[in-house]
Amino acid sequence: MANIKSQIKRNRTNEAARLRNKAVRSEVKTRTKNAEAAIAAGADDAAELTTAAIKAIDTAATKGVYHRNAAARRKSRLMRDLNGADAG
C-alpha cells in the first residue's frame, strides 16, 4: 500500500479508469465475437453485426483503450473476413 498521499489518490483514479476500460474492452470483444460468428455461419445480419463491432472498436480507439493502429488492424481483419465470406 502506498504511503504517499498523491499516490493513494492516483490509485483510486487508476482503478476507476481500469473499470471503465474493462467495460469498453468487453463490449468490443462481445460485438467482435458476434460478428465473427455471423460471418462464419453466413448469416444475413453479418454486415450489420460487423458494422456494430467496428463502431465499438472506433469508440474504444477514441477513448484511448486501444491504440489507433490496433483498432485499424482489428477493423481490417473483420472486413477481410466479411468480404472473403461474400466472395467465397
DRENBAMI-526836 format. One record per residue (C-alpha): residue number from 1; residue in three letters; chain; x, y, z. Coordinates in steps of 0.02 Angstrom, whole numbers, padded with zeros to 5 digits, always signed. Layout:
+-----+-----+---+--------+--------+--------+
:   k :   r : c :   east :  north :     up :
+-----+-----+---+--------+--------+--------+
: NUM : Ala : A :      X :      Y :      Z :
...
+-----+-----+---+--------+--------+--------+
***
This chain:
+-----+-----+---+--------+--------+--------+
:   k :   r : c :   east :  north :     up :
+-----+-----+---+--------+--------+--------+
:   1 : Met : A : +00000 : +00000 : +00000 :
:   2 : Ala : A : +00063 : +00172 : -00044 :
:   3 : Asn : A : +00112 : +00292 : +00093 :
:   4 : Ile : A : +00114 : +00447 : -00015 :
:   5 : Lys : A : -00048 : +00544 : -00018 :
:   6 : Ser : A : -00042 : +00583 : -00203 :
:   7 : Gln : A : -00010 : +00400 : -00245 :
:   8 : Ile : A : -00160 : +00345 : -00140 :
:   9 : Lys : A : -00267 : +00466 : -00240 :
:  10 : Arg : A : -00187 : +00407 : -00402 :
:  11 : Asn : A : -00229 : +00227 : -00358 :
:  12 : Arg : A : -00413 : +00273 : -00342 :
:  13 : Thr : A : -00407 : +00360 : -00512 :
:  14 : Asn : A : -00319 : +00212 : -00592 :
:  15 : Glu : A : -00447 : +00090 : -00525 :
:  16 : Ala : A : -00591 : +00193 : -00594 :
:  17 : Ala : A : -00506 : +00204 : -00764 :
:  18 : Arg : A : -00469 : +00017 : -00761 :
:  19 : Leu : A : -00652 : -00024 : -00735 :
:  20 : Arg : A : -00706 : +00095 : -00874 :
:  21 : Asn : A : -00577 : +00023 : -00994 :
:  22 : Lys : A : -00629 : -00154 : -00947 :
:  23 : Ala : A : -00810 : -00116 : -00992 :
:  24 : Val : A : -00759 : -00044 : -01161 :
:  25 : Arg : A : -00644 : -00192 : -01200 :
:  26 : Ser : A : -00780 : -00314 : -01151 :
:  27 : Glu : A : -00904 : -00228 : -01268 :
:  28 : Val : A : -00780 : -00237 : -01412 :
:  29 : Lys : A : -00745 : -00421 : -01380 :
:  30 : Thr : A : -00930 : -00464 : -01371 :
:  31 : Arg : A : -00976 : -00371 : -01530 :
:  32 : Thr : A : -00825 : -00441 : -01622 :
:  33 : Lys : A : -00866 : -00617 : -01568 :
:  34 : Asn : A : -01047 : -00597 : -01627 :
:  35 : Ala : A : -00990 : -00528 : -01795 :
:  36 : Glu : A : -00862 : -00666 : -01821 :
:  37 : Ala : A : -00991 : -00799 : -01778 :
:  38 : Ala : A : -01116 : -00723 : -01901 :
:  39 : Ile : A : -00984 : -00714 : -02037 :
:  40 : Ala : A : -00934 : -00896 : -02008 :
:  41 : Ala : A : -01116 : -00951 : -02012 :
:  42 : Gly : A : -01153 : -00847 : -02166 :
:  43 : Ala : A : -01295 : -00759 : -02077 :
:  44 : Asp : A : -01395 : -00623 : -02162 :
:  45 : Asp : A : -01357 : -00496 : -02025 :
:  46 : Ala : A : -01167 : -00520 : -02033 :
:  47 : Ala : A : -01143 : -00348 : -02112 :
:  48 : Glu : A : -01245 : -00261 : -01976 :
:  49 : Leu : A : -01153 : -00352 : -01837 :
:  50 : Thr : A : -00987 : -00310 : -01917 :
:  51 : Thr : A : -01037 : -00127 : -01925 :
:  52 : Ala : A : -01083 : -00131 : -01741 :
:  53 : Ala : A : -00915 : -00211 : -01698 :
:  54 : Ile : A : -00822 : -00079 : -01799 :
:  55 : Lys : A : -00918 : +00058 : -01710 :
:  56 : Ala : A : -00868 : -00015 : -01542 :
:  57 : Ile : A : -00686 : -00027 : -01597 :
:  58 : Asp : A : -00689 : +00155 : -01655 :
:  59 : Thr : A : -00762 : +00209 : -01488 :
:  60 : Ala : A : -00626 : +00113 : -01395 :
:  61 : Ala : A : -00491 : +00195 : -01500 :
:  62 : Thr : A : -00566 : +00368 : -01470 :
:  63 : Lys : A : -00567 : +00337 : -01283 :
:  64 : Gly : A : -00387 : +00279 : -01287 :
:  65 : Val : A : -00424 : +00100 : -01237 :
:  66 : Tyr : A : -00346 : +00036 : -01399 :
:  67 : His : A : -00207 : +00118 : -01498 :
:  68 : Arg : A : -00272 : +00184 : -01664 :
:  69 : Asn : A : -00164 : +00064 : -01764 :
:  70 : Ala : A : -00225 : -00083 : -01661 :
:  71 : Ala : A : -00403 : -00026 : -01692 :
:  72 : Ala : A : -00370 : -00012 : -01878 :
:  73 : Arg : A : -00295 : -00187 : -01879 :
:  74 : Arg : A : -00447 : -00260 : -01792 :
:  75 : Lys : A : -00567 : -00173 : -01911 :
:  76 : Ser : A : -00465 : -00228 : -02061 :
:  77 : Arg : A : -00470 : -00410 : -02007 :
:  78 : Leu : A : -00657 : -00403 : -01979 :
:  79 : Met : A : -00687 : -00327 : -02150 :
:  80 : Arg : A : -00569 : -00451 : -02232 :
:  81 : Asp : A : -00668 : -00594 : -02157 :
:  82 : Leu : A : -00834 : -00517 : -02208 :
:  83 : Asn : A : -00780 : -00482 : -02387 :
:  84 : Gly : A : -00696 : -00651 : -02401 :
:  85 : Ala : A : -00858 : -00733 : -02347 :
:  86 : Asp : A : -00953 : -00635 : -02480 :
:  87 : Ala : A : -00831 : -00682 : -02617 :
:  88 : Gly : A : -00814 : -00865 : -02569 :
+-----+-----+---+--------+--------+--------+
***
